[in-house]
Amino acid sequence: EDSKHDGKGHTLCAVSTLTPAIRKELDSGANIDAAAKVGEAVAEKCKALNIGTVVFDKGGFLYHGRVKAVAEAAREGGLVF
């Protein structure tokens, strides 16, 4: 049993380049470096909420570029998906 899944498909944690704490650190929100920052931030936020296993929804996008950067940074931050 995955005790961290809410069982309802609800979003429990989210971060984007529009999040104020991240936005101030970025020159551009539309590149691989920004995507990596988002991945790091979501991993930190999930840890703070005691969430270790997540579902990574790439929204139909191919797994490369920015999508891959978010996923890899989140995994490096300790998230499992």
N, CA, C and O atoms as CSV, one atom per row, in Angstrom:
chain,resi,resn,atom,element,x,y,z
A,1,GLU,N,N,0.841,-1.186,0.000
A,1,GLU,CA,C,0.000,0.000,0.000
A,1,GLU,C,C,0.878,1.238,0.000
A,1,GLU,O,O,1.856,1.318,0.744
A,2,ASP,N,N,0.529,2.187,-0.825
A,2,ASP,CA,C,1.258,3.444,-0.904
A,2,ASP,C,C,0.548,4.453,-0.007
A,2,ASP,O,O,-0.466,5.035,-0.395
A,3,SER,N,N,1.080,4.654,1.181
A,3,SER,CA,C,0.424,5.489,2.180
A,3,SER,C,C,0.459,6.979,1.840
A,3,SER,O,O,-0.271,7.763,2.447
A,4,LYS,N,N,1.296,7.384,0.876
A,4,LYS,CA,C,1.399,8.795,0.528
A,4,LYS,C,C,0.432,9.196,-0.579
A,4,LYS,O,O,0.293,10.385,-0.866
A,5,HIS,N,N,-0.245,8.224,-1.214
A,5,HIS,CA,C,-1.203,8.533,-2.270
A,5,HIS,C,C,-2.548,8.814,-1.637
A,5,HIS,O,O,-3.009,8.064,-0.777
A,6,ASP,N,N,-3.168,9.882,-2.059
A,6,ASP,CA,C,-4.446,10.222,-1.430
A,6,ASP,C,C,-5.579,9.339,-1.929
A,6,ASP,O,O,-6.683,9.389,-1.387
A,7,GLY,N,N,-5.323,8.526,-2.960
A,7,GLY,CA,C,-6.329,7.596,-3.441
A,7,GLY,C,C,-7.408,8.228,-4.291
A,7,GLY,O,O,-8.286,7.522,-4.787
A,8,LYS,N,N,-7.371,9.543,-4.476
A,8,LYS,CA,C,-8.411,10.242,-5.204
A,8,LYS,C,C,-7.889,10.958,-6.439
A,8,LYS,O,O,-8.659,11.570,-7.180
A,9,GLY,N,N,-6.584,10.884,-6.663
A,9,GLY,CA,C,-6.014,11.566,-7.816
A,9,GLY,C,C,-5.897,13.066,-7.637
A,9,GLY,O,O,-5.799,13.795,-8.624
A,10,HIS,N,N,-5.906,13.537,-6.419
A,10,HIS,CA,C,-5.810,14.966,-6.141
A,10,HIS,C,C,-4.356,15.411,-6.105
A,10,HIS,O,O,-3.474,14.656,-5.695
A,11,THR,N,N,-4.119,16.630,-6.531
A,11,THR,CA,C,-2.786,17.218,-6.464
A,11,THR,C,C,-2.511,17.643,-5.032
A,11,THR,O,O,-3.271,18.417,-4.449
A,12,LEU,N,N,-1.423,17.134,-4.466
A,12,LEU,CA,C,-1.069,17.442,-3.086
A,12,LEU,C,C,0.039,18.478,-2.999
A,12,LEU,O,O,0.225,19.109,-1.958
A,13,CYS,N,N,0.781,18.654,-4.098
A,13,CYS,CA,C,1.911,19.573,-4.109
A,13,CYS,C,C,2.174,19.992,-5.549
A,13,CYS,O,O,2.131,19.156,-6.453
A,14,ALA,N,N,2.445,21.269,-5.773
A,14,ALA,CA,C,2.751,21.746,-7.123
A,14,ALA,C,C,3.703,22.927,-7.052
A,14,ALA,O,O,3.660,23.718,-6.109
A,15,VAL,N,N,4.565,23.041,-8.058
A,15,VAL,CA,C,5.515,24.147,-8.176
A,15,VAL,C,C,5.631,24.480,-9.654
A,15,VAL,O,O,5.532,23.592,-10.501
A,16,SER,N,N,5.838,25.743,-9.966
A,16,SER,CA,C,6.058,26.142,-11.358
A,16,SER,C,C,7.045,27.301,-11.404
A,16,SER,O,O,7.473,27.803,-10.365
A,17,THR,N,N,7.401,27.720,-12.609
A,17,THR,CA,C,8.305,28.869,-12.757
A,17,THR,C,C,7.607,30.162,-12.352
A,17,THR,O,O,8.260,31.199,-12.234
A,18,LEU,N,N,6.310,30.121,-12.139
A,18,LEU,CA,C,5.570,31.305,-11.679
A,18,LEU,C,C,5.520,31.401,-10.157
A,18,LEU,O,O,5.060,32.404,-9.610
A,19,THR,N,N,5.991,30.361,-9.477
A,19,THR,CA,C,6.076,30.393,-8.022
A,19,THR,C,C,7.060,31.496,-7.633
A,19,THR,O,O,8.206,31.471,-8.080
A,20,PRO,N,N,6.643,32.466,-6.810
A,20,PRO,CA,C,7.494,33.634,-6.511
A,20,PRO,C,C,8.919,33.304,-6.072
A,20,PRO,O,O,9.857,33.973,-6.504
A,21,ALA,N,N,9.101,32.306,-5.238
A,21,ALA,CA,C,10.444,31.973,-4.753
A,21,ALA,C,C,11.354,31.490,-5.883
A,21,ALA,O,O,12.566,31.704,-5.839
A,22,ILE,N,N,10.786,30.852,-6.875
A,22,ILE,CA,C,11.571,30.361,-8.000
A,22,ILE,C,C,11.739,31.449,-9.056
A,22,ILE,O,O,12.814,31.616,-9.632
A,23,ARG,N,N,10.679,32.171,-9.295
A,23,ARG,CA,C,10.696,33.202,-10.339
A,23,ARG,C,C,11.810,34.218,-10.137
A,23,ARG,O,O,12.435,34.657,-11.103
A,24,LYS,N,N,12.061,34.594,-8.891
A,24,LYS,CA,C,13.090,35.606,-8.622
A,24,LYS,C,C,14.511,35.081,-8.891
A,24,LYS,O,O,15.440,35.874,-9.050
A,25,GLU,N,N,14.686,33.750,-8.943
A,25,GLU,CA,C,16.001,33.156,-9.192
A,25,GLU,C,C,16.290,32.935,-10.677
A,25,GLU,O,O,17.414,32.582,-11.034
A,26,LEU,N,N,15.303,33.134,-11.542
A,26,LEU,CA,C,15.439,32.773,-12.947
A,26,LEU,C,C,15.583,33.977,-13.866
A,26,LEU,O,O,14.953,35.015,-13.665
A,27,ASP,N,N,16.434,33.811,-14.888
A,27,ASP,CA,C,16.498,34.804,-15.955
A,27,ASP,C,C,15.365,34.558,-16.942
A,27,ASP,O,O,14.783,35.500,-17.481
A,28,SER,N,N,15.058,33.287,-17.173
A,28,SER,CA,C,13.984,32.884,-18.075
A,28,SER,C,C,13.279,31.687,-17.463
A,28,SER,O,O,13.915,30.834,-16.845
A,29,GLY,N,N,11.980,31.625,-17.634
A,29,GLY,CA,C,11.218,30.496,-17.117
A,29,GLY,C,C,11.004,29.422,-18.152
A,29,GLY,O,O,10.298,28.447,-17.896
A,30,ALA,N,N,11.607,29.581,-19.328
A,30,ALA,CA,C,11.338,28.671,-20.438
A,30,ALA,C,C,12.600,27.983,-20.938
A,30,ALA,O,O,12.843,27.926,-22.143
A,31,ASN,N,N,13.400,27.461,-20.017
A,31,ASN,CA,C,14.591,26.727,-20.443
A,31,ASN,C,C,14.860,25.554,-19.508
A,31,ASN,O,O,14.166,25.377,-18.507
A,32,ILE,N,N,15.860,24.765,-19.837
A,32,ILE,CA,C,16.159,23.558,-19.067
A,32,ILE,C,C,16.626,23.897,-17.655
A,32,ILE,O,O,16.318,23.166,-16.713
A,33,ASP,N,N,17.364,24.992,-17.495
A,33,ASP,CA,C,17.807,25.382,-16.151
A,33,ASP,C,C,16.613,25.705,-15.259
A,33,ASP,O,O,16.589,25.326,-14.087
A,34,ALA,N,N,15.631,26.397,-15.808
A,34,ALA,CA,C,14.421,26.716,-15.040
A,34,ALA,C,C,13.668,25.440,-14.677
A,34,ALA,O,O,13.163,25.305,-13.562
A,35,ALA,N,N,13.598,24.516,-15.613
A,35,ALA,CA,C,12.908,23.252,-15.357
A,35,ALA,C,C,13.594,22.478,-14.235
A,35,ALA,O,O,12.928,21.873,-13.396
A,36,ALA,N,N,14.919,22.499,-14.224
A,36,ALA,CA,C,15.657,21.812,-13.159
A,36,ALA,C,C,15.373,22.457,-11.804
A,36,ALA,O,O,15.230,21.755,-10.803
A,37,LYS,N,N,15.290,23.779,-11.766
A,37,LYS,CA,C,14.961,24.476,-10.508
A,37,LYS,C,C,13.572,24.055,-10.016
A,37,LYS,O,O,13.366,23.864,-8.818
A,38,VAL,N,N,12.631,23.913,-10.938
A,38,VAL,CA,C,11.277,23.480,-10.572
A,38,VAL,C,C,11.328,22.073,-9.987
A,38,VAL,O,O,10.671,21.797,-8.983
A,39,GLY,N,N,12.095,21.189,-10.600
A,39,GLY,CA,C,12.233,19.826,-10.081
A,39,GLY,C,C,12.819,19.794,-8.686
A,39,GLY,O,O,12.352,19.049,-7.825
A,40,GLU,N,N,13.855,20.613,-8.460
A,40,GLU,CA,C,14.466,20.695,-7.125
A,40,GLU,C,C,13.464,21.223,-6.109
A,40,GLU,O,O,13.356,20.703,-4.998
A,41,ALA,N,N,12.731,22.263,-6.503
A,41,ALA,CA,C,11.779,22.893,-5.587
A,41,ALA,C,C,10.622,21.968,-5.236
A,41,ALA,O,O,10.185,21.928,-4.086
A,42,VAL,N,N,10.126,21.226,-6.218
A,42,VAL,CA,C,9.011,20.322,-5.920
A,42,VAL,C,C,9.483,19.191,-5.012
A,42,VAL,O,O,8.724,18.727,-4.162
A,43,ALA,N,N,10.721,18.744,-5.179
A,43,ALA,CA,C,11.259,17.703,-4.284
A,43,ALA,C,C,11.350,18.232,-2.856
A,43,ALA,O,O,10.986,17.536,-1.909
A,44,GLU,N,N,11.830,19.455,-2.704
A,44,GLU,CA,C,11.931,20.063,-1.368
A,44,GLU,C,C,10.551,20.228,-0.733
A,44,GLU,O,O,10.360,19.934,0.447
A,45,LYS,N,N,9.599,20.698,-1.526
A,45,LYS,CA,C,8.244,20.927,-1.011
A,45,LYS,C,C,7.593,19.600,-0.608
A,45,LYS,O,O,6.923,19.520,0.421
A,46,CYS,N,N,7.791,18.574,-1.415
A,46,CYS,CA,C,7.232,17.261,-1.085
A,46,CYS,C,C,7.858,16.702,0.187
A,46,CYS,O,O,7.163,16.128,1.025
A,47,LYS,N,N,9.168,16.869,0.328
A,47,LYS,CA,C,9.833,16.408,1.556
A,47,LYS,C,C,9.239,17.098,2.776
A,47,LYS,O,O,9.008,16.466,3.807
A,48,ALA,N,N,8.995,18.397,2.652
A,48,ALA,CA,C,8.421,19.158,3.767
A,48,ALA,C,C,7.025,18.650,4.127
A,48,ALA,O,O,6.602,18.746,5.279
A,49,LEU,N,N,6.313,18.109,3.135
A,49,LEU,CA,C,4.973,17.574,3.361
A,49,LEU,C,C,5.001,16.076,3.659
A,49,LEU,O,O,3.953,15.435,3.743
A,50,ASN,N,N,6.219,15.516,3.820
A,50,ASN,CA,C,6.405,14.093,4.102
A,50,ASN,C,C,5.866,13.210,2.976
A,50,ASN,O,O,5.271,12.162,3.225
A,51,ILE,N,N,6.082,13.649,1.736
A,51,ILE,CA,C,5.680,12.897,0.550
A,51,ILE,C,C,6.957,12.439,-0.141
A,51,ILE,O,O,7.809,13.261,-0.475
A,52,GLY,N,N,7.096,11.142,-0.356
A,52,GLY,CA,C,8.303,10.621,-0.982
A,52,GLY,C,C,8.055,9.964,-2.325
A,52,GLY,O,O,8.947,9.911,-3.172
A,53,THR,N,N,6.843,9.463,-2.521
A,53,THR,CA,C,6.488,8.803,-3.771
A,53,THR,C,C,5.405,9.631,-4.456
A,53,THR,O,O,4.399,9.987,-3.842
A,54,VAL,N,N,5.626,9.933,-5.735
A,54,VAL,CA,C,4.703,10.796,-6.461
A,54,VAL,C,C,4.341,10.197,-7.806
A,54,VAL,O,O,4.947,9.222,-8.249
A,55,VAL,N,N,3.355,10.787,-8.447
A,55,VAL,CA,C,2.998,10.473,-9.824
A,55,VAL,C,C,3.465,11.650,-10.660
A,55,VAL,O,O,3.083,12.791,-10.399
A,56,PHE,N,N,4.286,11.380,-11.660
A,56,PHE,CA,C,4.803,12.427,-12.539
A,56,PHE,C,C,3.979,12.428,-13.819
A,56,PHE,O,O,4.116,11.533,-14.653
A,57,ASP,N,N,3.126,13.429,-13.972
A,57,ASP,CA,C,2.275,13.554,-15.151
A,57,ASP,C,C,2.931,14.528,-16.118
A,57,ASP,O,O,2.970,15.733,-15.872
A,58,LYS,N,N,3.441,13.999,-17.212
A,58,LYS,CA,C,4.124,14.845,-18.179
A,58,LYS,C,C,3.156,15.500,-19.160
A,58,LYS,O,O,3.581,16.167,-20.104
A,59,GLY,N,N,1.886,15.316,-18.944
A,59,GLY,CA,C,0.861,16.013,-19.710
A,59,GLY,C,C,0.894,15.768,-21.206
A,59,GLY,O,O,0.562,16.661,-21.986
A,60,GLY,N,N,1.285,14.584,-21.613
A,60,GLY,CA,C,1.305,14.263,-23.027
A,60,GLY,C,C,2.570,14.695,-23.755
A,60,GLY,O,O,2.747,14.387,-24.933
A,61,PHE,N,N,3.452,15.410,-23.055
A,61,PHE,CA,C,4.698,15.846,-23.674
A,61,PHE,C,C,5.696,14.697,-23.716
A,61,PHE,O,O,5.664,13.804,-22.869
A,62,LEU,N,N,6.582,14.725,-24.706
A,62,LEU,CA,C,7.634,13.722,-24.792
A,62,LEU,C,C,8.605,13.888,-23.631
A,62,LEU,O,O,8.792,14.985,-23.106
A,63,TYR,N,N,9.215,12.776,-23.246
A,63,TYR,CA,C,10.165,12.794,-22.130
A,63,TYR,C,C,11.541,13.204,-22.647
A,63,TYR,O,O,12.401,12.356,-22.883
A,64,HIS,N,N,11.741,14.493,-22.818
A,64,HIS,CA,C,13.039,15.039,-23.208
A,64,HIS,C,C,13.045,16.523,-22.871
A,64,HIS,O,O,12.009,17.087,-22.520
A,65,GLY,N,N,14.186,17.143,-22.975
A,65,GLY,CA,C,14.284,18.578,-22.732
A,65,GLY,C,C,13.850,18.990,-21.345
A,65,GLY,O,O,14.334,18.461,-20.345
A,66,ARG,N,N,12.929,19.945,-21.291
A,66,ARG,CA,C,12.489,20.494,-20.004
A,66,ARG,C,C,11.753,19.476,-19.150
A,66,ARG,O,O,11.918,19.459,-17.931
A,67,VAL,N,N,10.946,18.629,-19.769
A,67,VAL,CA,C,10.219,17.598,-19.012
A,67,VAL,C,C,11.219,16.660,-18.338
A,67,VAL,O,O,11.070,16.322,-17.163
A,68,LYS,N,N,12.221,16.250,-19.079
A,68,LYS,CA,C,13.260,15.364,-18.531
A,68,LYS,C,C,14.032,16.063,-17.417
A,68,LYS,O,O,14.368,15.435,-16.413
A,69,ALA,N,N,14.317,17.352,-17.582
A,69,ALA,CA,C,15.062,18.112,-16.567
A,69,ALA,C,C,14.289,18.186,-15.255
A,69,ALA,O,O,14.874,18.049,-14.180
A,70,VAL,N,N,12.980,18.403,-15.338
A,70,VAL,CA,C,12.150,18.435,-14.121
A,70,VAL,C,C,12.206,17.081,-13.427
A,70,VAL,O,O,12.429,17.001,-12.219
A,71,ALA,N,N,12.002,16.018,-14.200
A,71,ALA,CA,C,11.972,14.672,-13.629
A,71,ALA,C,C,13.309,14.298,-12.986
A,71,ALA,O,O,13.340,13.788,-11.866
A,72,GLU,N,N,14.403,14.551,-13.690
A,72,GLU,CA,C,15.706,14.182,-13.150
A,72,GLU,C,C,16.048,14.966,-11.886
A,72,GLU,O,O,16.589,14.400,-10.935
A,73,ALA,N,N,15.739,16.260,-11.867
A,73,ALA,CA,C,16.016,17.069,-10.678
A,73,ALA,C,C,15.146,16.615,-9.500
A,73,ALA,O,O,15.611,16.591,-8.361
A,74,ALA,N,N,13.906,16.262,-9.766
A,74,ALA,CA,C,13.026,15.780,-8.694
A,74,ALA,C,C,13.530,14.463,-8.135
A,74,ALA,O,O,13.498,14.240,-6.924
A,75,ARG,N,N,13.996,13.589,-9.020
A,75,ARG,CA,C,14.547,12.297,-8.552
A,75,ARG,C,C,15.817,12.527,-7.739
A,75,ARG,O,O,16.015,11.897,-6.701
A,76,GLU,N,N,16.678,13.430,-8.212
A,76,GLU,CA,C,17.901,13.740,-7.465
A,76,GLU,C,C,17.573,14.326,-6.106
A,76,GLU,O,O,18.337,14.174,-5.153
A,77,GLY,N,N,16.416,15.005,-6.019
A,77,GLY,CA,C,15.968,15.563,-4.748
A,77,GLY,C,C,15.354,14.538,-3.825
A,77,GLY,O,O,15.002,14.863,-2.692
A,78,GLY,N,N,15.216,13.297,-4.286
A,78,GLY,CA,C,14.725,12.227,-3.428
A,78,GLY,C,C,13.347,11.709,-3.716
A,78,GLY,O,O,12.882,10.808,-3.018
A,79,LEU,N,N,12.661,12.242,-4.723
A,79,LEU,CA,C,11.329,11.745,-5.032
A,79,LEU,C,C,11.408,10.445,-5.820
A,79,LEU,O,O,12.334,10.231,-6.603
A,80,VAL,N,N,10.427,9.587,-5.602
A,80,VAL,CA,C,10.343,8.309,-6.289
A,80,VAL,C,C,9.094,8.333,-7.145
A,80,VAL,O,O,8.001,8.620,-6.658
A,81,PHE,N,N,9.263,8.027,-8.438
A,81,PHE,CA,C,8.117,7.886,-9.359
A,81,PHE,C,C,8.506,7.059,-10.549
A,81,PHE,O,O,7.683,6.827,-11.434
